[in-house]
Amino acid sequence: MRVDQATPEPAFAPDRAWRLSAQVALREENFGALAYNYDNRRLVFLKSRALVALVSALEEYPTASAAVDAQVPVADRARYVQALARLAASGVIDAA
């Protein structure tokens, strides 16, 4: 018996263009923001204002790496790339 499965979303690749998902609403909070995905009903906490600013500006840059390079201090870049990967896995951001 053959079972058709949906093609999985590609893994987060910093060298691709990314954007805040159209299915996600951000609500700014003192700690950062709440991101609610209306499609999968997930609530995700963005725990810093810098991360909120980065996610909000992603579509202004040709790649996620370019956004990180422009907005994040060198010492913190690896941590922010990991945070973007987790946000991609949870559906908060998607490939543009």
C-alpha atoms as one frame of an Amber mdcrd trajectory, in Angstrom:
protein
   0.000   0.000   0.000   1.331   3.428  -0.951   0.904   6.352   1.389   1.375
   9.814  -0.044   3.012  12.208   2.345   3.298  15.947   2.059   6.716  17.225
   1.120   8.371  18.445   4.309   9.287  22.094   4.607  12.959  22.721   3.897
  15.183  23.145   6.920  16.183  26.646   7.894  18.912  27.893   5.586  20.397
  31.283   6.525  21.435  31.888   2.918  17.775  32.021   1.811  15.230  34.803
   2.094  12.842  34.487   5.058   9.882  36.468   6.369   7.375  36.517   9.177
   4.700  34.024   8.203   1.458  35.537   6.933  -0.321  33.244   9.412   1.480
  34.781  12.404   0.503  37.778  14.493   3.065  39.426  16.759   2.007  41.137
  19.958   4.783  43.160  21.520   5.331  42.691  25.235   7.847  44.020  27.792
  10.001  40.914  27.372   9.831  40.851  23.543   6.690  39.529  21.858   4.139
  36.776  21.614   3.832  35.157  18.202   0.566  33.374  17.521   0.295  31.136
  14.466  -3.327  31.000  13.327  -2.599  27.986  11.119  -1.139  25.570  13.676
  -2.412  27.436  16.791   1.029  27.634  18.338   1.986  30.400  20.702   5.700
  31.194  20.703   7.526  33.602  22.989  10.174  35.836  21.437  12.202  36.652
  24.518  14.043  39.765  23.396  13.183  42.967  21.637  16.231  42.499  19.405
  14.836  39.180  18.158  11.453  40.810  17.507  13.155  43.546  15.495  15.128
  40.958  13.526  12.082  38.831  12.724  10.072  41.909  11.759  12.808  43.081
   9.377  13.668  39.734   7.753  11.849  40.426   4.494  13.811  43.663   4.012
  16.990  41.639   3.397  17.931  39.229   0.608  18.862  36.499   3.110  18.490
  35.754   6.795  22.283  35.977   7.096  22.230  39.497   5.707  19.558  40.480
   8.237  21.531  38.971  11.110  24.755  40.644   9.944  23.015  44.029   9.771
  21.141  43.858  13.065  23.005  41.604  15.483  26.396  42.140  17.142  29.059
  39.700  15.939  29.304  37.911  19.293  25.581  37.089  19.277  25.057  36.081
  15.643  25.277  32.295  16.065  22.691  32.427  18.851  20.295  34.455  16.712
  20.692  32.121  13.742  19.757  29.234  16.054  16.735  31.207  17.268  15.650
  31.801  13.654  15.988  28.075  12.952  13.682  27.308  15.894  11.211  29.935
  14.699  11.232  28.389  11.226  10.575  24.939  12.705   7.619  26.288  14.669
   6.135  28.111  11.667   6.716  31.655  12.885   8.907  32.482   9.882   8.860
  30.921   6.459  10.941  31.001   3.314  10.167  33.979   1.107
